[in-house]
Amino acid sequence: MADLAQLTAWRDVLMAARYQGIRTVEYDGKRVTYASNAEMAAALADLNRQIVGATDRISVVRIQSSKGL
């Protein structure tokens, strides 16, 4: 899996291309051509999910209870 910096860089490149109306993106020596704006939106959503998954991790869960007395 890619690290957070790489995921963020891919997202930034894809967003810039989408806002410019360009459907072909090139990064790391690879070229990807998206068929539609919806396909680019799906790729952006996936990258955003991966970025959130890489940053939001719960490390400690504390449970507190009482009898209400």
C-alpha positions in Angstrom: 0.0 0.0 0.0 1.2 3.5 -0.7 2.1 5.9 2.0 0.2 9.0 3.0 2.4 11.4 1.1 2.1 9.4 -2.1 -1.7 9.1 -1.8 -2.0 12.8 -1.3 0.2 13.6 -4.3 -1.9 11.3 -6.5 -5.1 12.9 -5.3 -3.7 16.4 -6.0 -2.7 15.5 -9.5 -6.0 13.9 -10.2 -8.0 16.8 -8.8 -5.9 19.3 -10.8 -6.5 17.4 -14.0 -10.2 17.0 -13.3 -10.7 20.8 -12.7 -8.9 21.6 -15.9 -11.0 19.2 -17.9 -8.2 16.8 -18.7 -9.0 13.1 -18.6 -5.4 11.8 -19.0 -3.2 11.8 -15.9 0.5 10.9 -15.7 2.4 10.1 -12.5 5.3 7.9 -11.6 5.9 7.2 -15.3 2.4 5.8 -15.7 -0.4 7.2 -17.8 -4.1 6.7 -17.0 -6.9 7.9 -19.2 -10.4 8.1 -17.5 -13.5 7.5 -19.7 -15.7 10.1 -17.9 -15.9 12.6 -15.1 -17.8 10.1 -13.1 -14.9 7.6 -13.3 -12.5 10.3 -12.1 -14.8 11.2 -9.2 -14.9 7.5 -8.2 -11.1 7.4 -8.3 -10.9 10.5 -6.2 -13.4 9.1 -3.7 -11.3 5.9 -3.4 -8.1 8.0 -2.8 -9.9 10.0 -0.2 -11.1 6.8 1.6 -7.5 5.5 1.6 -6.1 8.8 2.9 -8.7 8.8 5.8 -7.9 5.2 6.5 -4.2 6.0 6.7 -4.7 8.9 9.1 -7.6 8.0 11.4 -6.7 5.0 13.5 -8.0 4.4 17.0 -5.2 3.2 19.2 -6.8 3.2 22.7 -10.4 2.5 23.6 -11.4 3.2 27.2 -14.7 2.0 28.6 -16.2 3.4 31.8 -19.4 2.2 33.4 -21.3 2.7 36.6 -24.4 1.3 38.3 -25.9 4.8 38.4 -25.9 5.0 42.2 
